[in-house]
Amino acid sequence: MKSVNNFFIRLRTVYQKDIKKGLPVEDLVKFLRSVTEHCQVNLYLDKPIEGSFPLFDILKLIHELFGGIEHHVNKAKIFEPLNLL
C-alpha cells in the first residue's frame, strides 16, 4: 500500500503545475476515473472485508489528494486540495 501511496503522490506532483495553470488534464482525469470505477465495481456486498480494505484505502487516497481535502503527508509538507472531483 505504501508504493500505491507514493505513486499517487508522485502523480499529483507531476500534474500539480498544469492544474494550477488551468491546462487540461484529461489523461489524469481518465486514469482517476478508471481506478475509482475499478474499486467501485470490486466492492460488493459479499466481498471479504480483508479484500475491501485496500480498495477503500485507494479511494480515500484519491479523494484526499485530488478531491478537495487537504492531505498531510508529514508535518513539514502539506498539499493544497486540487478540487478535481
Biopython code that builds the backbone (N, CA, C, O; Angstrom):
import numpy as np
from Bio.PDB.StructureBuilder import StructureBuilder

atoms = [
    (1, "MET", "N", (0.824, -1.193, 0.000)),
    (1, "MET", "CA", (0.000, 0.000, 0.000)),
    (1, "MET", "C", (0.868, 1.256, 0.000)),
    (1, "MET", "O", (0.468, 2.302, -0.511)),
    (2, "LYS", "N", (2.058, 1.136, 0.579)),
    (2, "LYS", "CA", (2.949, 2.285, 0.617)),
    (2, "LYS", "C", (3.386, 2.691, -0.785)),
    (2, "LYS", "O", (3.495, 3.883, -1.071)),
    (3, "SER", "N", (3.637, 1.728, -1.659)),
    (3, "SER", "CA", (4.036, 2.057, -3.028)),
    (3, "SER", "C", (2.886, 2.697, -3.804)),
    (3, "SER", "O", (3.120, 3.576, -4.633)),
    (4, "VAL", "N", (1.652, 2.271, -3.548)),
    (4, "VAL", "CA", (0.491, 2.898, -4.180)),
    (4, "VAL", "C", (0.357, 4.340, -3.703)),
    (4, "VAL", "O", (0.075, 5.239, -4.496)),
    (5, "ASN", "N", (0.559, 4.557, -2.414)),
    (5, "ASN", "CA", (0.509, 5.900, -1.844)),
    (5, "ASN", "C", (1.568, 6.790, -2.499)),
    (5, "ASN", "O", (1.274, 7.917, -2.899)),
    (6, "ASN", "N", (2.792, 6.288, -2.607)),
    (6, "ASN", "CA", (3.862, 7.061, -3.232)),
    (6, "ASN", "C", (3.577, 7.336, -4.705)),
    (6, "ASN", "O", (3.913, 8.406, -5.213)),
    (7, "PHE", "N", (2.961, 6.378, -5.393)),
    (7, "PHE", "CA", (2.616, 6.573, -6.799)),
    (7, "PHE", "C", (1.621, 7.712, -6.971)),
    (7, "PHE", "O", (1.807, 8.565, -7.838)),
    (8, "PHE", "N", (0.564, 7.740, -6.158)),
    (8, "PHE", "CA", (-0.433, 8.788, -6.291)),
    (8, "PHE", "C", (0.116, 10.152, -5.872)),
    (8, "PHE", "O", (-0.270, 11.173, -6.443)),
    (9, "ILE", "N", (1.000, 10.181, -4.896)),
    (9, "ILE", "CA", (1.627, 11.445, -4.523)),
    (9, "ILE", "C", (2.502, 11.947, -5.662)),
    (9, "ILE", "O", (2.507, 13.142, -5.958)),
    (10, "ARG", "N", (3.235, 11.057, -6.296)),
    (10, "ARG", "CA", (4.069, 11.437, -7.446)),
    (10, "ARG", "C", (3.202, 11.901, -8.607)),
    (10, "ARG", "O", (3.539, 12.872, -9.284)),
    (11, "LEU", "N", (2.102, 11.224, -8.841)),
    (11, "LEU", "CA", (1.184, 11.608, -9.908)),
    (11, "LEU", "C", (0.636, 13.008, -9.662)),
    (11, "LEU", "O", (0.544, 13.816, -10.586)),
    (12, "ARG", "N", (0.284, 13.285, -8.446)),
    (12, "ARG", "CA", (-0.208, 14.624, -8.094)),
    (12, "ARG", "C", (0.877, 15.672, -8.286)),
    (12, "ARG", "O", (0.602, 16.760, -8.793)),
    (13, "THR", "N", (2.090, 15.363, -7.893)),
    (13, "THR", "CA", (3.198, 16.302, -8.031)),
    (13, "THR", "C", (3.467, 16.624, -9.503)),
    (13, "THR", "O", (3.747, 17.772, -9.848)),
    (14, "VAL", "N", (3.384, 15.626, -10.354)),
    (14, "VAL", "CA", (3.636, 15.829, -11.781)),
    (14, "VAL", "C", (2.579, 16.734, -12.397)),
    (14, "VAL", "O", (2.912, 17.607, -13.199)),
    (15, "TYR", "N", (1.320, 16.545, -12.043)),
    (15, "TYR", "CA", (0.229, 17.295, -12.661)),
    (15, "TYR", "C", (-0.134, 18.584, -11.927)),
    (15, "TYR", "O", (-0.969, 19.346, -12.413)),
    (16, "GLN", "N", (0.463, 18.841, -10.788)),
    (16, "GLN", "CA", (0.062, 19.991, -9.973)),
    (16, "GLN", "C", (0.297, 21.315, -10.696)),
    (16, "GLN", "O", (-0.540, 22.213, -10.602)),
    (17, "LYS", "N", (1.400, 21.460, -11.407)),
    (17, "LYS", "CA", (1.681, 22.705, -12.123)),
    (17, "LYS", "C", (0.670, 22.936, -13.239)),
    (17, "LYS", "O", (0.208, 24.060, -13.433)),
    (18, "ASP", "N", (0.324, 21.887, -13.970)),
    (18, "ASP", "CA", (-0.645, 22.015, -15.052)),
    (18, "ASP", "C", (-2.022, 22.396, -14.518)),
    (18, "ASP", "O", (-2.736, 23.184, -15.138)),
    (19, "ILE", "N", (-2.387, 21.845, -13.381)),
    (19, "ILE", "CA", (-3.694, 22.139, -12.797)),
    (19, "ILE", "C", (-3.746, 23.587, -12.331)),
    (19, "ILE", "O", (-4.747, 24.274, -12.535)),
    (20, "LYS", "N", (-2.675, 24.050, -11.708)),
    (20, "LYS", "CA", (-2.656, 25.436, -11.237)),
    (20, "LYS", "C", (-2.682, 26.438, -12.394)),
    (20, "LYS", "O", (-3.234, 27.531, -12.262)),
    (21, "LYS", "N", (-2.079, 26.058, -13.533)),
    (21, "LYS", "CA", (-2.085, 26.932, -14.711)),
    (21, "LYS", "C", (-3.408, 26.873, -15.460)),
    (21, "LYS", "O", (-3.663, 27.704, -16.331)),
    (22, "GLY", "N", (-4.244, 25.909, -15.133)),
    (22, "GLY", "CA", (-5.534, 25.766, -15.806)),
    (22, "GLY", "C", (-5.446, 24.986, -17.104)),
    (22, "GLY", "O", (-6.367, 25.043, -17.918)),
    (23, "LEU", "N", (-4.367, 24.266, -17.311)),
    (23, "LEU", "CA", (-4.210, 23.458, -18.517)),
    (23, "LEU", "C", (-5.073, 22.209, -18.419)),
    (23, "LEU", "O", (-5.349, 21.735, -17.316)),
    (24, "PRO", "N", (-5.502, 21.672, -19.547)),
    (24, "PRO", "CA", (-6.340, 20.463, -19.498)),
    (24, "PRO", "C", (-5.539, 19.249, -19.028)),
    (24, "PRO", "O", (-4.388, 19.049, -19.418)),
    (25, "VAL", "N", (-6.165, 18.464, -18.200)),
    (25, "VAL", "CA", (-5.530, 17.251, -17.649)),
    (25, "VAL", "C", (-6.456, 16.054, -17.865)),
    (25, "VAL", "O", (-6.758, 15.312, -16.929)),
    (26, "GLU", "N", (-6.902, 15.876, -19.110)),
    (26, "GLU", "CA", (-7.844, 14.793, -19.406)),
    (26, "GLU", "C", (-7.267, 13.419, -19.103)),
    (26, "GLU", "O", (-7.984, 12.534, -18.636)),
    (27, "ASP", "N", (-5.974, 13.234, -19.366)),
    (27, "ASP", "CA", (-5.360, 11.931, -19.110)),
    (27, "ASP", "C", (-5.410, 11.575, -17.627)),
    (27, "ASP", "O", (-5.693, 10.435, -17.261)),
    (28, "LEU", "N", (-5.137, 12.550, -16.793)),
    (28, "LEU", "CA", (-5.188, 12.315, -15.347)),
    (28, "LEU", "C", (-6.611, 11.990, -14.894)),
    (28, "LEU", "O", (-6.824, 11.064, -14.111)),
    (29, "VAL", "N", (-7.565, 12.745, -15.384)),
    (29, "VAL", "CA", (-8.961, 12.523, -15.001)),
    (29, "VAL", "C", (-9.441, 11.155, -15.485)),
    (29, "VAL", "O", (-10.141, 10.456, -14.752)),
    (30, "LYS", "N", (-9.076, 10.766, -16.705)),
    (30, "LYS", "CA", (-9.458, 9.441, -17.213)),
    (30, "LYS", "C", (-8.858, 8.331, -16.358)),
    (30, "LYS", "O", (-9.529, 7.350, -16.039)),
    (31, "PHE", "N", (-7.588, 8.494, -15.991)),
    (31, "PHE", "CA", (-6.940, 7.478, -15.162)),
    (31, "PHE", "C", (-7.605, 7.374, -13.799)),
    (31, "PHE", "O", (-7.881, 6.275, -13.319)),
    (32, "LEU", "N", (-7.865, 8.528, -13.170)),
    (32, "LEU", "CA", (-8.500, 8.508, -11.852)),
    (32, "LEU", "C", (-9.902, 7.918, -11.918)),
    (32, "LEU", "O", (-10.315, 7.194, -11.011)),
    (33, "ARG", "N", (-10.629, 8.218, -12.975)),
    (33, "ARG", "CA", (-11.971, 7.628, -13.132)),
    (33, "ARG", "C", (-11.903, 6.126, -13.301)),
    (33, "ARG", "O", (-12.710, 5.394, -12.726)),
    (34, "SER", "N", (-10.939, 5.659, -14.092)),
    (34, "SER", "CA", (-10.838, 4.210, -14.300)),
    (34, "SER", "C", (-10.453, 3.492, -12.999)),
    (34, "SER", "O", (-10.943, 2.398, -12.721)),
    (35, "VAL", "N", (-9.580, 4.109, -12.213)),
    (35, "VAL", "CA", (-9.201, 3.493, -10.933)),
    (35, "VAL", "C", (-10.390, 3.474, -9.972)),
    (35, "VAL", "O", (-10.642, 2.457, -9.326)),
    (36, "THR", "N", (-11.121, 4.584, -9.869)),
    (36, "THR", "CA", (-12.268, 4.613, -8.960)),
    (36, "THR", "C", (-13.371, 3.669, -9.427)),
    (36, "THR", "O", (-14.018, 3.024, -8.602)),
    (37, "GLU", "N", (-13.595, 3.578, -10.742)),
    (37, "GLU", "CA", (-14.602, 2.634, -11.242)),
    (37, "GLU", "C", (-14.191, 1.199, -10.932)),
    (37, "GLU", "O", (-15.032, 0.381, -10.559)),
    (38, "HIS", "N", (-12.909, 0.888, -11.084)),
    (38, "HIS", "CA", (-12.431, -0.463, -10.761)),
    (38, "HIS", "C", (-12.665, -0.775, -9.286)),
    (38, "HIS", "O", (-13.116, -1.868, -8.942)),
    (39, "CYS", "N", (-12.359, 0.179, -8.422)),
    (39, "CYS", "CA", (-12.565, -0.032, -6.979)),
    (39, "CYS", "C", (-14.044, -0.207, -6.665)),
    (39, "CYS", "O", (-14.412, -1.071, -5.869)),
    (40, "GLN", "N", (-14.890, 0.604, -7.283)),
    (40, "GLN", "CA", (-16.323, 0.530, -7.002)),
    (40, "GLN", "C", (-16.931, -0.764, -7.510)),
    (40, "GLN", "O", (-17.800, -1.337, -6.853)),
    (41, "VAL", "N", (-16.488, -1.234, -8.667)),
    (41, "VAL", "CA", (-17.017, -2.487, -9.211)),
    (41, "VAL", "C", (-16.619, -3.667, -8.331)),
    (41, "VAL", "O", (-17.396, -4.607, -8.164)),
    (42, "ASN", "N", (-15.421, -3.621, -7.770)),
    (42, "ASN", "CA", (-14.936, -4.729, -6.955)),
    (42, "ASN", "C", (-15.344, -4.644, -5.493)),
    (42, "ASN", "O", (-14.966, -5.504, -4.697)),
    (43, "LEU", "N", (-16.101, -3.632, -5.133)),
    (43, "LEU", "CA", (-16.676, -3.562, -3.785)),
    (43, "LEU", "C", (-18.132, -4.010, -3.872)),
    (43, "LEU", "O", (-18.994, -3.258, -4.328)),
    (44, "TYR", "N", (-18.391, -5.200, -3.446)),
    (44, "TYR", "CA", (-19.751, -5.734, -3.467)),
    (44, "TYR", "C", (-20.074, -6.308, -2.102)),
    (44, "TYR", "O", (-19.188, -6.455, -1.260)),
    (45, "LEU", "N", (-21.311, -6.626, -1.885)),
    (45, "LEU", "CA", (-21.812, -6.991, -0.566)),
    (45, "LEU", "C", (-21.149, -8.237, 0.026)),
    (45, "LEU", "O", (-20.866, -8.265, 1.223)),
    (46, "ASP", "N", (-20.903, -9.242, -0.768)),
    (46, "ASP", "CA", (-20.361, -10.500, -0.252)),
    (46, "ASP", "C", (-18.835, -10.549, -0.247)),
    (46, "ASP", "O", (-18.255, -11.588, 0.066)),
    (47, "LYS", "N", (-18.185, -9.452, -0.585)),
    (47, "LYS", "CA", (-16.721, -9.431, -0.641)),
    (47, "LYS", "C", (-16.151, -9.520, 0.771)),
    (47, "LYS", "O", (-16.629, -8.845, 1.682)),
    (48, "PRO", "N", (-15.124, -10.357, 0.951)),
    (48, "PRO", "CA", (-14.495, -10.446, 2.276)),
    (48, "PRO", "C", (-13.905, -9.090, 2.680)),
    (48, "PRO", "O", (-13.372, -8.363, 1.843)),
    (49, "ILE", "N", (-14.004, -8.769, 3.936)),
    (49, "ILE", "CA", (-13.584, -7.470, 4.434)),
    (49, "ILE", "C", (-12.086, -7.247, 4.230)),
    (49, "ILE", "O", (-11.656, -6.112, 4.022)),
    (50, "GLU", "N", (-11.286, -8.316, 4.287)),
    (50, "GLU", "CA", (-9.842, -8.186, 4.094)),
    (50, "GLU", "C", (-9.519, -7.704, 2.687)),
    (50, "GLU", "O", (-8.542, -6.982, 2.487)),
    (51, "GLY", "N", (-10.323, -8.094, 1.721)),
    (51, "GLY", "CA", (-10.106, -7.661, 0.338)),
    (51, "GLY", "C", (-10.662, -6.282, 0.056)),
    (51, "GLY", "O", (-10.293, -5.654, -0.937)),
    (52, "SER", "N", (-11.542, -5.803, 0.914)),
    (52, "SER", "CA", (-12.145, -4.492, 0.713)),
    (52, "SER", "C", (-11.289, -3.354, 1.241)),
    (52, "SER", "O", (-11.343, -2.248, 0.704)),
    (53, "PHE", "N", (-10.511, -3.595, 2.268)),
    (53, "PHE", "CA", (-9.727, -2.519, 2.880)),
    (53, "PHE", "C", (-8.778, -1.825, 1.904)),
    (53, "PHE", "O", (-8.729, -0.595, 1.895)),
    (54, "PRO", "N", (-8.016, -2.560, 1.076)),
    (54, "PRO", "CA", (-7.136, -1.856, 0.142)),
    (54, "PRO", "C", (-7.897, -0.991, -0.856)),
    (54, "PRO", "O", (-7.428, 0.084, -1.230)),
    (55, "LEU", "N", (-9.056, -1.449, -1.283)),
    (55, "LEU", "CA", (-9.847, -0.659, -2.228)),
    (55, "LEU", "C", (-10.359, 0.617, -1.572)),
    (55, "LEU", "O", (-10.342, 1.685, -2.184)),
    (56, "PHE", "N", (-10.814, 0.506, -0.325)),
    (56, "PHE", "CA", (-11.238, 1.705, 0.397)),
    (56, "PHE", "C", (-10.073, 2.656, 0.628)),
    (56, "PHE", "O", (-10.240, 3.874, 0.560)),
    (57, "ASP", "N", (-8.892, 2.106, 0.900)),
    (57, "ASP", "CA", (-7.712, 2.945, 1.095)),
    (57, "ASP", "C", (-7.351, 3.706, -0.178)),
    (57, "ASP", "O", (-6.981, 4.879, -0.118)),
    (58, "ILE", "N", (-7.458, 3.042, -1.329)),
    (58, "ILE", "CA", (-7.161, 3.706, -2.598)),
    (58, "ILE", "C", (-8.176, 4.808, -2.866)),
    (58, "ILE", "O", (-7.795, 5.903, -3.279)),
    (59, "LEU", "N", (-9.457, 4.542, -2.641)),
    (59, "LEU", "CA", (-10.478, 5.568, -2.839)),
    (59, "LEU", "C", (-10.265, 6.749, -1.896)),
    (59, "LEU", "O", (-10.419, 7.905, -2.291)),
    (60, "LYS", "N", (-9.915, 6.451, -0.661)),
    (60, "LYS", "CA", (-9.656, 7.524, 0.311)),
    (60, "LYS", "C", (-8.450, 8.355, -0.112)),
    (60, "LYS", "O", (-8.475, 9.581, -0.009)),
    (61, "LEU", "N", (-7.415, 7.707, -0.578)),
    (61, "LEU", "CA", (-6.214, 8.404, -1.013)),
    (61, "LEU", "C", (-6.496, 9.307, -2.213)),
    (61, "LEU", "O", (-6.036, 10.448, -2.249)),
    (62, "ILE", "N", (-7.241, 8.811, -3.184)),
    (62, "ILE", "CA", (-7.598, 9.632, -4.348)),
    (62, "ILE", "C", (-8.433, 10.822, -3.907)),
    (62, "ILE", "O", (-8.224, 11.937, -4.385)),
    (63, "HIS", "N", (-9.363, 10.598, -3.012)),
    (63, "HIS", "CA", (-10.213, 11.689, -2.546)),
    (63, "HIS", "C", (-9.407, 12.741, -1.790)),
    (63, "HIS", "O", (-9.644, 13.939, -1.949)),
    (64, "GLU", "N", (-8.463, 12.301, -0.975)),
    (64, "GLU", "CA", (-7.651, 13.243, -0.216)),
    (64, "GLU", "C", (-6.703, 14.034, -1.107)),
    (64, "GLU", "O", (-6.529, 15.237, -0.910)),
    (65, "LEU", "N", (-6.088, 13.372, -2.085)),
    (65, "LEU", "CA", (-5.091, 14.048, -2.912)),
    (65, "LEU", "C", (-5.693, 14.872, -4.036)),
    (65, "LEU", "O", (-5.135, 15.906, -4.403)),
    (66, "PHE", "N", (-6.819, 14.439, -4.593)),
    (66, "PHE", "CA", (-7.366, 15.096, -5.765)),
    (66, "PHE", "C", (-8.769, 15.650, -5.567)),
    (66, "PHE", "O", (-9.297, 16.301, -6.468)),
    (67, "GLY", "N", (-9.386, 15.412, -4.416)),
    (67, "GLY", "CA", (-10.783, 15.732, -4.272)),
    (67, "GLY", "C", (-11.134, 16.973, -3.505)),
    (67, "GLY", "O", (-12.322, 17.269, -3.374)),
    (68, "GLY", "N", (-10.189, 17.717, -2.990)),
    (68, "GLY", "CA", (-10.530, 18.942, -2.306)),
    (68, "GLY", "C", (-10.325, 18.912, -0.811)),
    (68, "GLY", "O", (-10.652, 19.884, -0.130)),
    (69, "ILE", "N", (-9.790, 17.822, -0.276)),
    (69, "ILE", "CA", (-9.488, 17.731, 1.148)),
    (69, "ILE", "C", (-7.975, 17.844, 1.296)),
    (69, "ILE", "O", (-7.229, 17.194, 0.564)),
    (70, "GLU", "N", (-7.523, 18.657, 2.231)),
    (70, "GLU", "CA", (-6.090, 18.787, 2.438)),
    (70, "GLU", "C", (-5.511, 17.482, 2.956)),
    (70, "GLU", "O", (-6.068, 16.846, 3.850)),
    (71, "HIS", "N", (-4.381, 17.096, 2.376)),
    (71, "HIS", "CA", (-3.733, 15.843, 2.759)),
    (71, "HIS", "C", (-2.376, 16.168, 3.348)),
    (71, "HIS", "O", (-1.579, 16.867, 2.723)),
    (72, "HIS", "N", (-2.105, 15.671, 4.541)),
    (72, "HIS", "CA", (-0.847, 15.927, 5.218)),
    (72, "HIS", "C", (0.030, 14.686, 5.101)),
    (72, "HIS", "O", (-0.225, 13.680, 5.763)),
    (73, "VAL", "N", (1.062, 14.753, 4.263)),
    (73, "VAL", "CA", (1.971, 13.621, 4.125)),
    (73, "VAL", "C", (2.848, 13.526, 5.364)),
    (73, "VAL", "O", (2.983, 12.452, 5.951)),
    (74, "ASN", "N", (3.435, 14.626, 5.755)),
    (74, "ASN", "CA", (4.143, 14.701, 7.019)),
    (74, "ASN", "C", (4.002, 16.133, 7.530)),
    (74, "ASN", "O", (3.405, 16.967, 6.849)),
    (75, "LYS", "N", (4.523, 16.428, 8.683)),
    (75, "LYS", "CA", (4.311, 17.743, 9.271)),
    (75, "LYS", "C", (5.013, 18.842, 8.505)),
    (75, "LYS", "O", (4.609, 20.001, 8.593)),
    (76, "ALA", "N", (6.049, 18.516, 7.758)),
    (76, "ALA", "CA", (6.808, 19.532, 7.032)),
    (76, "ALA", "C", (6.199, 19.852, 5.671)),
    (76, "ALA", "O", (6.472, 20.919, 5.122)),
    (77, "LYS", "N", (5.378, 18.955, 5.107)),
    (77, "LYS", "CA", (4.840, 19.159, 3.757)),
    (77, "LYS", "C", (3.332, 18.981, 3.777)),
    (77, "LYS", "O", (2.835, 17.919, 4.154)),
    (78, "ILE", "N", (2.602, 20.010, 3.376)),
    (78, "ILE", "CA", (1.152, 19.966, 3.333)),
    (78, "ILE", "C", (0.718, 20.243, 1.900)),
    (78, "ILE", "O", (1.146, 21.233, 1.306)),
    (79, "PHE", "N", (-0.124, 19.388, 1.341)),
    (79, "PHE", "CA", (-0.633, 19.571, -0.004)),
    (79, "PHE", "C", (-1.931, 20.350, 0.014)),
    (79, "PHE", "O", (-2.805, 20.091, 0.841)),
    (80, "GLU", "N", (-2.060, 21.295, -0.888)),
    (80, "GLU", "CA", (-3.324, 22.015, -1.051)),
    (80, "GLU", "C", (-4.269, 21.156, -1.871)),
    (80, "GLU", "O", (-3.805, 20.377, -2.703)),
    (81, "PRO", "N", (-5.571, 21.265, -1.671)),
    (81, "PRO", "CA", (-6.508, 20.472, -2.466)),
    (81, "PRO", "C", (-6.531, 20.954, -3.921)),
    (81, "PRO", "O", (-6.358, 22.141, -4.195)),
    (82, "LEU", "N", (-6.747, 20.018, -4.845)),
    (82, "LEU", "CA", (-6.783, 20.356, -6.267)),
    (82, "LEU", "C", (-8.204, 20.516, -6.784)),
    (82, "LEU", "O", (-8.397, 21.084, -7.859)),
    (83, "ASN", "N", (-9.211, 20.032, -6.050)),
    (83, "ASN", "CA", (-10.622, 20.161, -6.407)),
    (83, "ASN", "C", (-10.921, 19.593, -7.793)),
    (83, "ASN", "O", (-11.624, 20.232, -8.577)),
    (84, "LEU", "N", (-10.409, 18.422, -8.107)),
    (84, "LEU", "CA", (-10.706, 17.779, -9.385)),
    (84, "LEU", "C", (-11.981, 16.972, -9.348)),
    (84, "LEU", "O", (-12.623, 16.779, -10.381)),
    (85, "LEU", "N", (-12.362, 16.493, -8.172)),
    (85, "LEU", "CA", (-13.552, 15.634, -8.079)),
    (85, "LEU", "C", (-14.783, 16.431, -7.786)),
    (85, "LEU", "O", (-15.871, 15.867, -7.674)),
]
sb = StructureBuilder()
sb.init_structure("model")
sb.init_model(0)
sb.init_chain("A")
sb.init_seg("    ")
for serial, (resi, resn, name, xyz) in enumerate(atoms, 1):
    if name == "N":
        sb.init_residue(resn, " ", resi, " ")
    sb.init_atom(name, np.array(xyz, "f"), 0.0, 1.0, " ", f" {name:<3s}", serial, name[0])
structure = sb.get_structure()
